Amino acid sequence: MESENGFRLRKQALKPIETRKRGEKEEEISKNNGQTTCGEEPLSPSSRLYHEHNFNVYVIAIMGCKTRIYPDVVKANLGHTLLRHPRFSSLQVEDERNGEMRWVPTQVDLERHVIVPELDQNMDSPDKFIEDYVHNLSKTTIDKSQPLWDLHLLNLRTSQSESVGIFRIHHSLGDGTSLLSLLLACTRKTKDSQALPTIPIRKKQEKKNDRRVFRRFMLRFWFMLQVFWNTVVDVIMFLATALFLTDTPNPLKGLPGSESTPRRIVHRTVNLDDIKFVKDAMGTTINDVAFGMTQAGLSRYINRINGGQNKDGGATETNNIPKSIRLRSTLLVNIRPAPGIQALADMMEEDAEVKWGNWIGYVLLPFTIALRKNPLDYVRNAKAIIDRKKRSLEAIATFYIADIALKLFGIKAAGALSHKVVSRTTMCFSNMVGPLEEIGFYGHPMAFLATSSYGQPYALMINFQSYIDKMTIVLSVDEGTIPDPGQLCEDIVESLRLIKEAALTRGLA
């Protein structure tokens, strides 16, 4: 395979597969340069789904570092950490006897997986070069004759960092939450080289000791009734979407075949304290504020596209948004608890067994597209939508619907179902929690972290990724649908400023 940058990746011959008799214990361990691999095992149905031609998804993690990256240090540490995870040191091979895909242990050639291009340090726009580099990566795939991941180390000074590392991982290796946790398990705090990053955990609300038994019973009954009713409605909407219900045409909705188009990935960083300020002022969550500012940003962008702008290109207050617009996001939810960072670190260092794979359910998240006089209304509306989704078992129900379709009709039918649901919505939205302290990637202090993906059947994906006191907004777009992703990103950033100003003006602080 040759990337658009002109850097050729060497091919590695596929090693012959040693078959075993059925029933024989598959617990073979081989060690090469600190790498540990396990015996053959079949791919899960969800992992196989990500190999369908219309669902070939790759996860991208862009890591900006504060110092120059030393490739030899990275390679030496990869062999003792990430490569000890079986998925990163195994091939995905189809069994000729039954067509089943299996994980087959292999020796990893780090010279092939870690790409270090020679760069011109005096180029005019290094930030644009990094953006173009990721864009060119999205035009390519990783050859199946090697484990489906690679790491690109670019020693180039940008506006935010001294160097950049780009991890590319095929989605069949695991869900996004687990993959990000695994990568973070390869890092350590810069203040303590032995300590793993600290990731905030959502605390359970303390239950008030209400002595009125009848009142407590009625509240629980009402909650259960809400969960049941919301789940039924959400499942009906999911099935309707799979059969016929699609979003109304809008400037963000991609054309059929969007999954095969290259992606332009752009990102902007805002102060996390600004989001926390709005959160505290309005009594919401960070996720509510992120969702609210995204609704506001999308509304500004669509209004501009439909003619709501000044001669200089700035947005106006003229409402040019079509009425009754249906715009939904597909939110992929990991329905099982993701392995903790400590568990993943222990696994890589001690060969402990940790549950892995893709256990993903769908949540269809409606976005309200409208111009509002009070910017705080975007956050209030977001809170109402998210609170209602919290009182639903939609993710679990849709996971089992897809699982039943897979068992009854096979991988092709399950892939078609997933593709129809996703392609009939407009976009994907997610909010990932990152470390609270500065971390180092094998000794290289990290300046920022931006995660995204490509290969999905929609034209827009929006990810929020926190890191210390910053929040990075990452957009992955099909430029044929959204030719100015930087402007859309700026609209979301500007929306946060307006929401914060409204909170200050109204004395909510």
C-alpha positions in Angstrom: 0.0 0.0 0.0 1.2 3.5 -0.8 -0.1 6.6 0.9 -0.8 9.8 -0.9 2.2 11.4 0.8 4.5 9.2 -1.2 5.7 7.0 1.7 5.6 3.4 0.7 4.7 0.7 3.3 6.6 -2.5 2.9 4.5 -5.7 2.5 5.0 -8.6 4.8 4.3 -12.1 3.6 1.4 -13.9 5.4 2.7 -16.7 7.6 1.2 -20.1 7.2 -1.5 -21.0 9.7 -1.0 -24.0 12.0 -4.4 -25.6 12.5 -5.5 -27.4 15.7 -8.0 -30.1 16.3 -11.3 -28.9 17.7 -11.5 -29.2 21.5 -7.8 -28.8 21.9 -6.9 -26.1 24.5 -5.7 -23.0 22.6 -3.3 -21.5 25.1 -0.1 -21.0 23.2 2.1 -18.1 24.2 5.1 -16.9 22.2 7.5 -14.1 23.2 9.4 -12.1 20.7 11.2 -8.9 21.7 9.0 -8.5 24.7 5.8 -9.2 22.7 3.2 -11.7 24.1 0.6 -13.3 21.9 -2.2 -15.8 22.6 -3.6 -18.7 20.7 -6.0 -18.5 17.7 -9.6 -17.5 18.4 -12.5 -16.4 16.2 -13.4 -12.8 15.6 -16.6 -11.7 17.3 -19.6 -10.9 15.1 -19.2 -7.2 15.9 -15.6 -7.2 14.8 -16.5 -9.0 11.6 -19.1 -6.3 11.0 -16.4 -3.7 10.7 -15.0 -5.5 7.7 -18.1 -5.1 5.6 -17.5 -3.0 2.5 -19.9 -0.3 3.7 -18.7 -0.3 7.4 -14.9 -0.4 7.1 -14.1 2.0 10.0 -10.7 3.2 11.3 -10.1 5.1 14.6 -7.7 8.0 14.5 -5.9 9.4 17.6 -3.8 12.6 17.0 -1.4 13.3 19.9 0.5 16.5 20.0 3.7 16.4 22.1 5.7 19.2 23.8 9.0 17.7 22.7 10.6 16.0 19.7 9.5 12.4 19.5 12.4 9.8 19.5 11.2 6.8 17.4 13.7 4.3 18.9 12.2 5.1 22.4 8.7 4.6 21.1 9.5 1.3 19.4 11.3 -0.1 22.4 8.3 0.7 24.7 5.6 -0.5 22.2 7.1 -4.0 22.4 6.6 -4.1 26.2 3.2 -2.5 26.4 0.8 -2.2 23.4 2.0 -5.3 21.6 1.4 -7.4 24.6 -2.2 -7.0 23.9 -3.2 -10.0 21.6 -5.3 -7.9 19.2 -2.3 -5.7 18.3 0.0 -8.7 17.6 -2.4 -10.9 15.6 -3.5 -11.2 12.0 -7.2 -11.4 11.0 -7.3 -14.5 8.7 -10.2 -16.2 7.1 -10.4 -19.9 7.6 -10.7 -21.6 4.1 -12.7 -24.5 5.6 -15.7 -22.5 7.0 -15.1 -18.9 6.0 -14.7 -17.9 9.7 -12.4 -15.0 10.5 -9.8 -15.8 13.3 -7.2 -14.0 15.3 -3.8 -15.6 14.4 -0.7 -14.6 16.5 2.2 -13.2 14.5 5.5 -11.5 15.0 5.2 -7.7 14.6 7.6 -5.8 12.5 7.8 -2.4 14.2 9.8 -1.0 11.3 6.7 -1.5 9.2 4.1 -0.3 11.8 5.9 2.8 13.0 6.3 5.3 10.1 8.7 8.2 10.5 8.6 10.4 7.3 11.4 12.9 6.6 9.9 16.4 6.8 10.8 19.9 5.7 11.1 21.9 9.0 10.8 25.2 7.1 7.5 24.6 5.4 5.0 27.5 5.4 2.1 25.9 7.2 2.9 22.9 9.3 -0.6 22.8 10.8 -2.1 22.5 7.3 0.5 19.8 6.5 -0.6 17.7 9.5 -4.3 18.2 8.5 -3.5 17.1 4.9 -1.4 14.2 6.2 -4.4 12.8 8.1 -6.6 13.5 5.1 -4.3 11.4 3.0 -4.3 8.6 5.6 -8.1 8.5 5.3 -7.7 7.6 1.6 -5.9 4.4 2.5 -6.4 1.2 4.4 -4.0 -1.1 6.3 -3.0 -4.3 4.5 -4.5 -7.4 6.1 -1.2 -9.1 5.9 -0.2 -7.3 9.1 -2.0 -6.4 12.4 -4.5 -3.6 11.6 -2.8 -0.6 13.3 0.0 1.8 12.6 1.7 4.8 14.2 3.0 7.8 12.3 5.5 10.0 14.1 5.9 13.5 12.6 8.6 15.6 14.1 7.2 18.9 13.0 6.6 22.0 15.1 3.0 23.2 14.9 1.0 26.0 16.6 0.2 23.6 19.5 3.0 21.2 19.7 6.6 20.4 18.9 5.7 17.0 17.3 2.7 14.9 16.4 1.9 11.2 16.7 -1.0 9.7 14.8 -2.4 6.3 15.8 -4.6 4.6 13.2 -6.4 1.5 14.4 -9.1 -0.6 12.7 -12.4 -0.6 14.6 -12.5 -4.4 14.5 -9.8 -4.4 17.2 -12.2 -2.9 19.7 -14.8 -0.1 20.5 -13.6 3.5 20.7 -13.8 3.7 24.5 -11.7 0.6 25.0 -9.1 1.6 22.4 -8.7 5.1 23.9 -8.4 3.6 27.4 -5.8 1.1 26.1 -3.7 3.9 24.5 -3.9 6.0 27.7 -2.7 2.9 29.6 0.5 3.2 27.6 1.1 6.7 29.1 2.2 7.9 32.5 1.9 11.1 34.5 4.8 13.5 33.7 5.1 14.2 37.4 5.3 10.5 38.3 6.8 8.3 35.6 5.2 5.2 37.3 1.7 6.5 37.8 -1.1 5.9 35.3 -3.3 8.8 34.1 -6.3 9.8 36.3 -9.6 9.6 34.5 -12.6 11.2 36.2 -15.3 8.7 37.1 -19.0 9.6 37.2 -20.0 9.5 40.8 -23.3 8.0 41.8 -25.7 10.4 43.4 -26.3 9.6 47.0 -29.9 8.4 47.6 -31.8 10.5 50.1 -33.1 8.5 53.0 -36.9 9.1 52.5 -38.8 7.5 55.3 -42.1 7.9 53.5 -42.3 4.4 52.1 -45.3 5.0 49.9 -43.8 8.1 48.3 -40.5 6.3 47.6 -42.4 3.4 46.0 -44.4 5.7 43.8 -41.3 7.5 42.6 -39.6 4.3 41.7 -42.8 3.0 40.0 -43.0 6.3 38.0 -39.3 6.0 37.0 -39.7 2.4 35.9 -42.8 3.4 33.9 -40.8 6.2 32.2 -38.0 3.8 31.4 -40.4 1.3 29.9 -42.3 3.8 27.8 -39.2 5.7 26.6 -37.6 2.4 25.6 -40.6 1.2 23.6 -40.8 4.6 21.8 -37.1 4.6 21.1 -37.1 1.0 19.7 -40.0 1.8 17.5 -38.1 4.9 16.1 -35.0 2.7 15.6 -37.0 0.1 13.6 -38.7 2.9 11.7 -35.3 4.3 10.8 -34.1 0.9 9.7 -37.1 0.5 7.4 -37.9 4.0 6.0 -37.5 7.0 8.4 -34.7 9.3 7.2 -33.6 12.8 8.2 -34.8 15.7 6.1 -32.4 17.0 3.5 -29.9 19.4 5.1 -26.5 20.9 4.4 -24.8 18.4 6.7 -26.3 15.1 5.4 -24.1 13.1 3.2 -25.0 11.5 -0.1 -25.1 7.6 -0.5 -21.6 6.2 -0.5 -20.2 8.7 2.0 -18.4 5.9 3.8 -15.9 5.6 0.9 -15.0 9.2 0.7 -11.8 10.6 2.3 -12.2 12.7 5.5 -10.9 16.1 6.4 -10.3 16.1 10.2 -10.0 19.5 11.8 -10.0 20.5 15.5 -10.2 23.5 17.7 -9.3 23.7 21.4 -11.4 25.7 24.0 -10.9 26.3 27.7 -12.6 23.5 29.7 -13.2 26.0 32.5 -15.6 27.9 30.3 -17.7 24.8 29.8 -17.5 24.0 33.6 -18.6 27.6 34.3 -21.8 27.2 32.2 -22.3 23.7 33.7 -22.2 25.1 37.3 -24.2 28.2 36.4 -27.0 26.2 34.9 -26.9 23.1 37.1 -26.2 20.8 34.1 -23.4 18.4 33.1 -20.4 18.9 30.8 -22.1 16.6 28.3 -25.2 18.8 28.3 -23.1 21.9 27.6 -21.1 20.2 24.8 -24.4 19.0 23.3 -26.0 22.5 23.7 -23.1 24.4 22.1 -23.0 21.9 19.2 -26.8 22.5 18.6 -26.1 26.2 18.6 -23.1 25.9 16.3 -25.0 23.7 13.8 -27.9 26.1 13.8 -25.5 29.0 13.0 -23.9 27.1 10.2 -27.1 25.9 8.6 -28.6 29.4 8.8 -25.5 30.8 7.1 -25.6 28.2 4.3 -29.2 29.1 3.7 -28.4 32.8 3.2 -28.2 34.1 6.8 -25.0 36.0 6.5 -23.6 39.5 6.0 -21.6 40.6 2.9 -18.4 39.9 4.9 -19.5 36.3 5.6 -20.6 36.9 9.2 -23.8 35.3 10.5 -26.9 37.5 10.9 -30.0 37.2 13.1 -32.2 36.6 10.0 -33.8 33.2 10.4 -33.2 31.1 7.2 -33.5 27.7 8.8 -36.2 25.5 7.3 -39.1 24.7 9.7 -39.6 21.1 11.1 -36.1 20.0 10.1 -35.3 16.5 11.3 -31.6 16.1 12.1 -30.4 13.2 14.3 -27.1 11.9 15.5 -26.2 8.3 15.9 -24.6 7.9 19.3 -22.7 4.6 19.6 -22.7 3.4 23.3 -20.5 0.8 24.8 -23.1 -1.2 26.7 -20.6 -3.1 28.9 -18.2 -1.4 31.3 -14.9 -0.6 29.5 -11.8 -2.1 31.0 -10.2 0.4 33.4 -6.8 1.8 32.7 -5.2 -0.1 35.5 -6.7 -3.4 34.3 -5.4 -2.7 30.8 -2.0 -1.8 32.1 -1.9 -5.0 34.2 -2.9 -7.0 31.2 -0.1 -5.7 29.0 2.4 -6.1 31.8 1.3 -9.4 33.3 -0.7 -11.1 30.5 -3.9 -10.9 32.6 -7.2 -11.6 30.8 -9.5 -8.7 30.2 -12.8 -8.8 28.3 -12.4 -7.1 24.9 -14.3 -6.5 21.7 -17.2 -4.4 20.3 -20.3 -4.4 22.5 -22.1 -1.4 21.0 -25.7 -0.2 21.0 -27.2 2.6 19.1 -28.9 5.7 20.5 -30.6 8.1 18.1 -30.1 11.6 19.4 -32.3 14.3 18.0 -30.7 17.8 17.4 -33.0 20.8 17.6 -31.9 23.2 14.8 -33.3 26.7 15.4 -32.1 30.3 16.1 -32.8 31.2 19.7 -32.8 34.7 21.2 -31.5 33.3 24.5 -28.3 31.2 23.9 -28.9 29.4 27.2 -32.0 27.8 25.7 -29.7 25.6 23.6 -28.2 24.1 26.8 -31.6 23.8 28.5 -33.0 21.9 25.4 -29.9 19.7 25.4 -30.3 18.8 29.0 -34.0 17.8 28.4 -33.0 15.6 25.5 -30.2 13.9 27.3 -32.1 13.4 30.5 -34.9 11.7 28.6 -32.4 9.4 26.9 -30.9 8.5 30.3 -34.4 7.1 31.2 -34.3 4.6 28.4 -32.7 1.2 27.6 -32.4 2.1 23.9 -28.7 1.2 23.7 -29.2 -2.3 25.2 -32.3 -3.0 23.2 -30.8 -2.0 19.9 -27.7 -4.1 20.6 -29.8 -7.1 21.0 -31.9 -6.3 18.0 -28.7 -6.2 15.9 -27.4 -9.4 17.6 -30.7 -11.3 16.8 -30.5 -10.1 13.2 -26.9 -11.3 13.1 -27.7 -14.8 14.4 -30.9 -15.2 12.3 -29.8 -13.7 9.0 -26.0 -13.6 9.1 -23.3 -10.9 8.9 -24.5 -9.4 5.6 -28.0 -8.7 6.9 -26.7 -7.3 10.2 -24.3 -5.1 8.3 -27.1 -3.9 6.0 -29.3 -3.1 9.1 -26.5 -1.1 10.8 -25.7 0.8 7.5 -29.4 1.7 7.0 -29.8 3.1 10.5 -26.6 5.1 10.4 -27.0 6.4 6.8 -30.5 7.6 7.5 -29.3 9.9 10.2 -27.2 13.0 9.6 -24.1 12.7 11.8 -22.3 11.1 14.8 -21.7 12.8 18.1 -19.5 11.8 21.1 -17.9 13.2 24.2 -14.8 11.4 25.5 -13.3 12.1 28.9 -9.5 12.4 29.1 -6.8 12.6 31.7 -6.9 15.2 34.5 -3.1 15.7 34.6 -0.4 16.1 32.0 0.7 12.7 30.7 3.7 11.5 28.7 3.6 9.1 25.7 6.7 7.0 26.5 8.4 10.0 28.1 7.2 12.6 25.6 4.9 15.1 27.4 1.6 15.4 25.6 0.2 18.9 24.6 -3.2 17.8 23.2 -5.3 14.8 22.2 -7.7 14.7 19.4 -9.7 11.5 18.5 -11.9 10.8 15.5 -12.6 8.2 12.8 -13.2 7.6 9.1 -15.1 5.0 7.0 -18.5 5.7 8.6 -21.5 6.2 6.3 -22.2 9.8 7.1 -20.6 13.1 6.2 -20.1 14.5 9.7 -18.7 13.2 13.0 -18.2 15.5 16.0 -16.0 14.4 18.9 -15.3 16.3 22.1 -12.1 15.2 23.9 -11.0 16.6 27.2 -7.4 16.8 28.4 -6.4 18.5 31.6 -8.0 22.0 31.5 -8.7 21.9 27.7 -11.5 20.6 25.5 -10.7 19.7 21.9 -13.5 19.8 19.4 -12.8 17.4 16.5 -14.7 17.3 13.2 -14.3 14.5 10.6 -16.1 15.6 7.5 -16.7 14.7 3.9 -15.6 17.8 2.0 -18.0 17.1 -0.8 -20.8 17.8 1.7 -19.1 20.3 4.1 -16.5 22.2 2.1 -15.6 24.5 5.0 -15.3 22.4 8.2 -13.1 25.0 9.8 -16.0 27.5 9.7 -18.3 24.9 11.2 -15.8 24.3 14.0 -15.6 28.1 14.6 -19.4 28.3 14.8 -19.3 25.8 17.6 -16.5 27.6 19.4 -18.4 30.9 19.0 -21.5 29.4 20.4 -19.7 28.5 23.6 -18.6 32.2 24.0 -22.2 33.4 23.5 -23.6 30.9 25.9 -21.0 31.9 28.6 -21.7 35.6 28.0 -25.4 35.0 28.4 -24.8 33.2 31.7 -22.7 36.1 32.9 -25.2 38.7 31.7 -28.1 37.0 33.5 -26.2 36.7 36.7 -26.3 32.9 36.8 -22.7 32.6 38.0 
